Amino acid sequence: MKRGFSFSVTVVVSAIVFIYFCTVFVFIDRWFGLMTSPGIMNAVAFTGVAFMCVLNYAYAILADPGRVPSSFMPDIEDPEVPIHEIKRK
Protein backbone atom coordinates (compact mmCIF):
# COMPACT_ATOMS: atom_id res chain seq x y z
CA MET A 1 0.00 0.00 0.00
CA LYS A 2 1.42 3.35 -1.04
CA ARG A 3 1.43 5.96 1.69
CA GLY A 4 1.99 9.59 0.86
CA PHE A 5 0.44 13.00 1.13
CA SER A 6 -3.33 13.08 1.34
CA PHE A 7 -5.15 16.40 1.22
CA SER A 8 -8.23 15.12 3.05
CA VAL A 9 -6.17 13.65 5.90
CA THR A 10 -4.26 16.93 6.20
CA VAL A 11 -7.51 18.91 6.40
CA VAL A 12 -8.94 16.65 9.12
CA VAL A 13 -5.73 16.68 11.20
CA SER A 14 -5.51 20.47 10.81
CA ALA A 15 -9.11 20.84 11.99
CA ILE A 16 -8.46 18.64 15.04
CA VAL A 17 -5.31 20.62 15.93
CA PHE A 18 -7.08 23.96 15.44
CA ILE A 19 -10.05 22.96 17.60
CA TYR A 20 -7.74 21.57 20.31
CA PHE A 21 -5.56 24.68 20.54
CA CYS A 22 -8.53 27.05 20.41
CA THR A 23 -10.34 25.14 23.14
CA VAL A 24 -7.39 24.72 25.49
CA PHE A 25 -5.44 27.93 25.01
CA VAL A 26 -8.31 30.33 24.30
CA PHE A 27 -11.54 29.14 25.89
CA ILE A 28 -10.32 27.18 28.91
CA ASP A 29 -7.54 29.70 29.59
CA ARG A 30 -9.96 32.64 29.53
CA TRP A 31 -12.74 30.79 31.33
CA PHE A 32 -10.83 29.18 34.22
CA GLY A 33 -7.16 29.97 33.63
CA LEU A 34 -4.77 27.13 32.86
CA MET A 35 -2.99 27.40 36.22
CA THR A 36 -6.13 26.83 38.30
CA SER A 37 -7.42 23.46 39.43
CA PRO A 38 -10.62 23.55 37.31
CA GLY A 39 -8.63 24.77 34.30
CA ILE A 40 -6.12 21.94 34.61
CA MET A 41 -8.89 19.35 35.06
CA ASN A 42 -10.76 20.61 31.99
CA ALA A 43 -7.57 20.79 29.92
CA VAL A 44 -6.57 17.24 30.92
CA ALA A 45 -10.06 15.90 30.17
CA PHE A 46 -10.20 17.63 26.79
CA THR A 47 -6.66 16.49 25.97
CA GLY A 48 -7.71 12.90 26.71
CA VAL A 49 -10.75 13.16 24.46
CA ALA A 50 -8.70 14.78 21.68
CA PHE A 51 -6.04 12.07 22.00
CA MET A 52 -8.68 9.35 21.70
CA CYS A 53 -10.09 11.08 18.60
CA VAL A 54 -6.65 11.19 16.99
CA LEU A 55 -6.01 7.52 17.82
CA ASN A 56 -9.40 6.51 16.43
CA TYR A 57 -8.81 8.51 13.24
CA ALA A 58 -5.33 7.02 12.81
CA TYR A 59 -6.74 3.53 13.25
CA ALA A 60 -9.48 4.24 10.70
CA ILE A 61 -6.89 5.46 8.19
CA LEU A 62 -4.35 2.69 8.70
CA ALA A 63 -6.62 -0.33 9.22
CA ASP A 64 -7.44 -2.75 6.44
CA PRO A 65 -11.04 -2.08 5.38
CA GLY A 66 -11.70 -5.78 4.89
CA ARG A 67 -13.41 -7.53 2.02
CA VAL A 68 -16.47 -9.61 1.27
CA PRO A 69 -15.83 -13.29 2.02
CA SER A 70 -15.62 -15.51 -1.07
CA SER A 71 -18.27 -17.83 0.39
CA PHE A 72 -20.88 -15.04 0.72
CA MET A 73 -24.20 -15.63 -1.04
CA PRO A 74 -27.17 -13.24 -0.79
CA ASP A 75 -30.30 -14.66 0.81
CA ILE A 76 -32.64 -15.43 -2.11
CA GLU A 77 -35.62 -16.10 0.16
CA ASP A 78 -35.51 -12.60 1.64
CA PRO A 79 -38.68 -10.79 0.37
CA GLU A 80 -36.94 -7.41 0.20
CA VAL A 81 -34.19 -8.60 -2.14
CA PRO A 82 -35.35 -8.76 -5.77
CA ILE A 83 -34.18 -11.82 -7.67
CA HIS A 84 -33.61 -9.79 -10.82
CA GLU A 85 -32.46 -6.22 -10.96
CA ILE A 86 -34.96 -3.83 -12.49
CA LYS A 87 -33.56 -1.85 -15.40
CA ARG A 88 -34.56 1.77 -15.43
CA LYS A 89 -34.95 3.80 -18.58
Backbone bond lengths (Angstrom), bond angles and torsions (degrees), N, CA, C in turn:
res aa  C-N    CA-C-N  psi(-1)  N-CA   C-N-CA  omega(-1)  CA-C   N-CA-C  phi
1 M - - - 1.452 - - 1.528 108.58 -
2 K 1.307 116.16 127.69 1.454 121.65 -179.76 1.526 109.50 -81.80
3 R 1.321 115.26 128.64 1.460 119.81 177.88 1.519 108.08 -117.62
4 G 1.294 115.39 129.88 1.456 120.41 -179.59 1.514 109.39 -157.33
5 F 1.302 115.33 -158.13 1.458 121.17 -179.35 1.522 110.30 -70.72
6 S 1.314 115.63 134.30 1.456 121.54 175.78 1.525 107.78 -130.80
7 F 1.308 116.12 121.81 1.462 120.60 -177.93 1.522 111.67 -62.74
8 S 1.328 117.29 -42.76 1.466 119.84 -177.40 1.527 111.65 -66.27
9 V 1.324 117.70 -38.43 1.466 120.45 177.23 1.522 109.98 -65.68
10 T 1.324 117.27 -40.35 1.459 121.38 178.26 1.524 111.30 -62.75
11 V 1.316 117.72 -40.47 1.468 121.24 178.97 1.528 110.56 -64.86
12 V 1.322 117.46 -43.69 1.467 120.52 -178.84 1.525 110.83 -66.61
13 V 1.326 117.65 -44.79 1.469 120.71 179.21 1.523 110.14 -64.51
14 S 1.321 118.07 -39.68 1.467 121.09 177.02 1.522 111.37 -62.96
15 A 1.318 117.31 -39.91 1.466 120.56 178.20 1.524 111.01 -65.29
16 I 1.326 117.50 -42.01 1.468 120.55 178.69 1.524 110.38 -63.19
17 V 1.335 117.31 -44.65 1.468 121.12 179.78 1.523 110.68 -64.32
18 F 1.327 117.36 -43.16 1.462 120.85 179.62 1.527 111.53 -62.14
19 I 1.324 117.06 -46.38 1.466 120.85 179.88 1.521 110.80 -64.16
20 Y 1.339 117.07 -39.88 1.465 120.40 179.66 1.529 110.93 -62.77
21 F 1.338 116.92 -51.56 1.458 119.55 -177.41 1.525 112.22 -66.02
22 C 1.320 117.53 -38.40 1.469 119.38 176.91 1.519 111.20 -63.66
23 T 1.320 116.72 -42.76 1.461 119.90 -177.97 1.519 111.49 -67.44
24 V 1.330 116.90 -48.28 1.466 119.75 -174.88 1.518 111.63 -74.68
25 F 1.320 117.70 -50.49 1.456 119.95 -170.56 1.522 114.53 -92.05
26 V 1.328 118.27 -8.18 1.462 119.83 175.61 1.523 109.87 -111.66
27 F 1.335 116.90 -62.13 1.459 119.66 -172.72 1.524 112.98 -72.26
28 I 1.327 117.59 -51.83 1.472 119.15 -178.49 1.524 110.24 -67.02
29 D 1.331 117.59 -38.85 1.463 120.23 179.70 1.523 111.38 -63.59
30 R 1.329 117.61 -41.86 1.468 119.85 179.74 1.524 112.35 -77.57
31 W 1.323 117.18 -28.69 1.457 120.52 -176.32 1.526 110.94 -79.07
32 F 1.343 116.90 -52.85 1.459 121.24 -177.68 1.523 112.73 -110.79
33 G 1.318 117.07 -31.19 1.460 121.72 -167.99 1.519 108.19 91.31
34 L 1.315 117.09 134.17 1.461 119.91 -175.61 1.523 112.89 -75.70
35 M 1.312 119.01 -13.31 1.460 121.01 179.93 1.532 112.58 -98.83
36 T 1.324 117.38 9.33 1.463 120.37 175.80 1.522 109.26 -100.14
37 S 1.308 115.69 161.90 1.470 120.29 -178.66 1.531 112.30 -62.13
38 P 1.351 119.88 -47.36 1.469 118.63 177.54 1.531 112.61 -64.75
39 G 1.328 117.18 -34.48 1.458 120.10 178.59 1.516 111.94 -65.98
40 I 1.332 116.32 -42.03 1.467 120.05 178.40 1.521 110.28 -66.19
41 M 1.333 117.44 -42.37 1.472 120.08 -179.94 1.528 110.84 -62.95
42 N 1.321 117.43 -43.83 1.466 120.35 178.53 1.523 111.52 -66.30
43 A 1.326 117.38 -40.46 1.462 120.16 179.23 1.525 111.01 -65.58
44 V 1.335 117.54 -40.86 1.468 120.76 178.75 1.526 110.27 -66.23
45 A 1.328 117.34 -42.85 1.469 120.31 179.67 1.530 110.74 -63.95
46 F 1.328 116.75 -44.28 1.466 119.29 -179.86 1.522 111.37 -68.55
47 T 1.333 117.19 -35.49 1.461 120.50 176.60 1.523 110.36 -63.54
48 G 1.328 117.36 -40.13 1.465 120.73 177.22 1.517 112.15 -62.85
49 V 1.322 116.65 -43.88 1.466 120.61 178.96 1.532 110.49 -65.52
50 A 1.324 116.95 -42.54 1.468 120.42 178.97 1.526 110.84 -64.65
51 F 1.331 117.20 -39.17 1.462 120.87 178.36 1.524 110.93 -64.15
52 M 1.334 117.14 -41.22 1.467 120.07 177.45 1.528 111.09 -65.16
53 C 1.331 117.61 -37.04 1.469 120.78 176.70 1.525 111.10 -63.32
54 V 1.331 116.56 -43.19 1.466 120.12 179.75 1.523 110.43 -65.91
55 L 1.338 117.96 -42.40 1.465 120.69 177.44 1.527 111.39 -62.07
56 N 1.320 116.92 -43.41 1.459 121.15 179.64 1.530 110.82 -63.90
57 Y 1.313 117.01 -41.60 1.465 120.71 179.07 1.526 110.70 -66.45
58 A 1.330 116.74 -41.90 1.466 120.03 178.10 1.526 110.64 -62.93
59 Y 1.319 116.86 -40.74 1.464 119.53 178.20 1.531 110.80 -64.93
60 A 1.322 116.94 -39.76 1.466 120.32 179.52 1.530 111.19 -65.67
61 I 1.317 117.27 -34.19 1.461 120.53 179.57 1.527 111.18 -74.38
62 L 1.324 116.55 -42.89 1.462 120.86 -170.60 1.523 114.41 -90.12
63 A 1.321 118.18 -15.61 1.465 120.58 -176.53 1.527 110.99 -76.74
64 D 1.313 114.85 150.39 1.458 121.03 175.51 1.526 108.22 -71.42
65 P 1.336 118.37 128.07 1.460 119.41 -176.51 1.517 113.76 -70.56
66 G 1.317 117.39 -12.83 1.460 119.73 -179.82 1.514 111.04 88.86
67 R 1.310 115.29 -179.39 1.469 120.72 -179.62 1.520 108.64 -153.04
68 V 1.296 115.53 165.87 1.462 121.22 178.39 1.525 107.69 -76.26
69 P 1.334 117.91 130.86 1.466 119.61 179.21 1.528 111.24 -61.25
70 S 1.331 116.38 146.87 1.462 120.48 -178.53 1.525 111.70 -67.76
71 S 1.319 118.28 -21.04 1.463 121.25 -179.29 1.532 112.73 -89.32
72 F 1.331 118.50 4.24 1.464 121.13 -177.08 1.524 110.72 -71.58
73 M 1.322 115.25 133.25 1.468 122.36 174.43 1.526 107.34 -133.76
74 P 1.337 118.84 131.63 1.465 119.67 177.92 1.523 110.58 -66.67
75 D 1.321 116.02 149.10 1.459 121.75 -179.66 1.525 108.87 -75.40
76 I 1.317 117.10 110.59 1.465 122.22 -177.54 1.523 110.99 -72.86
77 E 1.310 118.26 -28.45 1.461 121.45 -177.13 1.522 112.94 -80.59
78 D 1.304 118.31 -5.40 1.455 121.60 178.61 1.529 108.62 -69.49
79 P 1.358 118.99 123.88 1.473 120.69 -175.77 1.534 113.64 -68.18
80 E 1.319 118.05 -20.29 1.459 119.63 -178.41 1.525 112.89 -86.61
81 V 1.306 117.65 -10.24 1.460 121.04 -179.71 1.522 108.41 -98.98
82 P 1.335 118.39 115.04 1.469 119.10 178.24 1.530 110.16 -70.87
83 I 1.321 115.02 144.39 1.460 119.76 179.62 1.520 109.84 -71.21
84 H 1.315 116.08 -40.14 1.457 121.08 178.92 1.521 108.18 -116.57
85 E 1.313 115.41 142.16 1.453 118.91 175.93 1.516 109.21 -74.19
86 I 1.320 116.17 142.56 1.454 121.66 179.74 1.523 108.22 -91.27
87 K 1.326 115.83 124.15 1.458 119.93 178.93 1.520 109.00 -83.43
88 R 1.307 114.62 133.28 1.463 119.46 179.30 1.511 109.05 -104.77
89 K 1.333 114.33 145.63 1.466 119.40 -178.97 1.489 111.08 -86.82
